[in-house]
Amino acid sequence: MAGLVDENSCYFPPCTSSPSTIYNPTAYNTSINMLSNINARFIGRSCGLWGGEWVINGGFFSNVGTMVNDISTKYASTGKVKPIIQAAIFEIVTSDVNGIMISNEVASKFGISPRNFRYNDMLYSDGSYVNQWGLNSSVPDISKTETQMWFYYLATQYIDKGIEAIHMGQVELMDDKDPNHTHWWNLLTKIRNYAKSKKQRGCFVGCTHIWIICR
């Protein structure tokens, strides 16, 4: 169900439901009805950002919360148990992150003062994968603290909105400077602990790409 949230998110008003745009509330409602009808237990990659991080300031995470609530309400109306709903954190970061404020949770966890994220501080210092996805659109280096803060920020925002699984993208592209996966493990541990603090039942990791389940 990749990008389900985008079918109910309007960032370029006036939005229409024409085939040329992702925004399509009719398709969104049809999808949720279908998921409930088949009693889907795991809804994969329902939301995620492939660049375009500026939509965060336009209400992206609020839209995620609406989607989770809509799915949960539909399931409950037919006596079904809420499914696991998954978000995605992909192997991409763009210069748009420069306009995103670091949350208090991230600042506290990493011991810094609140400020905006810094795109350049997330990149490989040797130039690997810089502009991999286009100008100012690169693969982040997980060994960089700025990247870890960005991923932790996204994960905690998703968890706050009721997301219980996270697809972490192509780990191999991001860990050239993390051969023992130490930085990955530390980051995933922080995310799991955050999920527990929000009264979710913890997280576990599996699959080829890293998936985190928080329930």
C-alpha positions in Angstrom: 0.0 0.0 0.0 2.9 2.3 -0.8 2.0 6.0 -0.5 -1.6 5.4 0.8 -1.3 8.6 2.9 -0.6 10.7 -0.2 -4.0 9.8 -1.7 -5.6 11.8 1.1 -2.9 14.6 1.4 -3.2 17.9 -0.5 0.0 19.9 -0.6 -0.6 21.9 -3.9 -4.1 23.4 -3.5 -6.4 23.4 -5.3 -6.1 19.7 -5.5 -8.2 17.5 -7.8 -8.8 13.8 -8.1 -7.7 13.6 -11.7 -5.4 10.7 -12.8 -2.5 13.1 -13.0 -2.2 13.6 -9.3 -1.7 11.3 -6.3 -4.3 13.1 -4.4 -7.5 11.0 -4.7 -9.8 10.7 -1.7 -12.1 8.3 -3.5 -9.3 5.9 -4.1 -8.1 6.4 -0.5 -11.4 5.4 1.0 -11.7 2.5 -1.5 -8.3 1.2 -0.4 -9.2 1.4 3.3 -12.5 -0.4 2.7 -10.6 -3.1 0.7 -8.1 -3.5 3.5 -10.8 -4.0 6.1 -12.8 -6.3 3.8 -9.9 -8.7 3.4 -8.8 -8.2 7.0 -5.3 -7.3 6.1 -3.0 -7.8 9.1 0.1 -5.9 7.9 -0.2 -2.8 5.7 3.2 -2.2 4.2 4.9 1.2 3.4 1.6 3.1 3.8 3.6 6.4 4.2 7.1 7.6 3.7 9.2 10.4 2.1 11.3 10.0 -1.0 12.8 13.5 -0.7 10.4 16.4 -0.6 10.9 16.7 3.2 9.3 20.2 3.1 5.9 18.5 3.3 6.6 17.9 7.0 6.0 21.6 7.6 2.8 21.3 5.6 1.3 18.8 7.9 2.7 15.4 6.7 2.7 13.8 10.1 -0.7 15.0 10.9 -1.9 13.3 7.7 -0.2 10.1 8.8 -2.1 10.3 12.1 -5.4 10.8 10.1 -4.7 7.8 8.0 -3.9 5.6 11.0 -7.1 6.7 12.7 -9.2 6.2 9.5 -7.9 2.6 9.2 -8.3 1.9 12.9 -11.9 3.3 12.8 -12.9 1.2 9.8 -11.5 -2.0 11.3 -13.2 -1.3 14.7 -16.6 -0.6 12.9 -16.6 -4.2 11.7 -15.2 -5.8 14.9 -11.7 -6.4 13.5 -8.4 -5.9 15.4 -6.3 -3.0 14.2 -3.6 -4.1 11.8 0.1 -3.3 11.9 0.6 -0.2 9.8 4.1 0.4 8.4 5.9 3.6 7.4 9.1 3.8 5.4 12.4 5.7 6.0 14.2 5.5 2.8 17.9 5.8 1.7 17.5 9.4 0.6 17.9 12.8 2.1 17.6 16.2 0.3 18.5 19.7 1.1 14.9 20.3 2.1 15.8 19.0 5.5 17.5 22.3 6.1 14.0 23.7 6.7 13.0 21.1 9.2 13.4 21.9 13.0 14.9 19.2 15.2 12.3 18.1 17.8 12.8 18.5 21.5 12.9 14.7 21.8 15.8 14.4 19.3 17.7 17.4 20.9 17.4 15.8 24.3 18.3 12.3 23.1 21.5 13.5 21.3 22.4 16.3 23.7 22.1 19.3 21.5 20.2 22.5 21.4 17.1 22.6 19.0 18.0 23.9 15.5 17.2 22.9 12.0 18.7 19.8 10.5 21.8 20.1 8.3 21.8 18.3 5.0 25.6 18.5 4.4 26.3 16.9 7.7 24.4 13.8 6.7 26.5 13.0 3.6 29.5 10.8 3.0 32.7 12.9 3.6 34.4 11.1 0.6 31.6 12.1 -1.8 30.2 8.6 -2.1 26.5 8.7 -3.3 26.3 12.5 -3.1 23.7 13.6 -5.6 22.9 9.9 -6.2 19.2 10.7 -6.7 19.7 14.1 -8.4 21.0 17.5 -7.4 21.0 18.0 -3.6 19.5 14.6 -3.2 21.9 12.0 -1.7 22.3 8.7 0.2 22.9 9.6 3.8 25.8 8.1 5.8 24.5 6.3 8.9 27.8 6.8 10.7 27.1 10.6 10.8 25.3 11.8 13.9 23.2 14.1 11.8 21.8 11.1 9.9 21.1 9.2 13.1 19.2 12.2 14.4 17.2 12.6 11.2 16.2 8.9 11.2 15.4 9.0 14.9 13.2 12.1 14.3 11.3 10.4 11.5 10.8 7.2 13.5 9.6 9.0 16.7 7.2 11.1 14.7 5.7 8.0 13.0 5.4 6.2 16.3 3.7 9.2 17.9 1.0 8.9 15.1 0.4 5.2 15.7 2.7 3.6 13.2 3.9 0.2 14.5 6.4 -0.9 11.8 9.2 0.9 10.0 10.9 -0.1 6.8 14.4 1.3 6.9 15.4 1.2 3.3 18.6 -0.1 1.7 20.9 -0.4 4.7 23.9 -1.4 2.5 24.0 1.9 0.8 24.1 3.8 4.0 26.6 1.8 6.1 29.9 2.0 4.1 31.4 3.7 7.2 29.7 1.4 9.6 31.2 -2.0 8.9 30.1 -3.6 12.1 26.7 -2.0 12.1 27.3 -0.4 15.4 25.6 2.9 14.5 22.7 1.0 13.0 22.3 -1.0 16.2 22.5 2.0 18.5 19.9 3.8 16.4 17.5 0.9 16.3 17.9 0.5 20.1 17.0 4.2 20.6 13.9 3.7 18.4 12.8 0.5 20.3 13.2 2.3 23.6 11.2 5.2 22.4 8.4 2.9 21.4 8.4 1.2 24.8 8.2 4.7 26.5 5.0 5.4 24.4 3.4 2.3 25.9 3.8 0.3 22.7 5.0 -3.3 23.2 8.5 -2.8 21.9 10.1 -3.4 18.5 11.8 -6.2 16.7 13.9 -6.3 13.5 13.8 -8.6 10.5 13.8 -9.1 6.7 16.3 -8.1 4.0 15.8 -4.4 4.5 15.6 -3.5 8.1 12.1 -3.6 9.4 11.2 -2.4 12.9 7.9 -3.6 14.4 6.8 -1.5 17.4 3.8 -3.1 19.2 
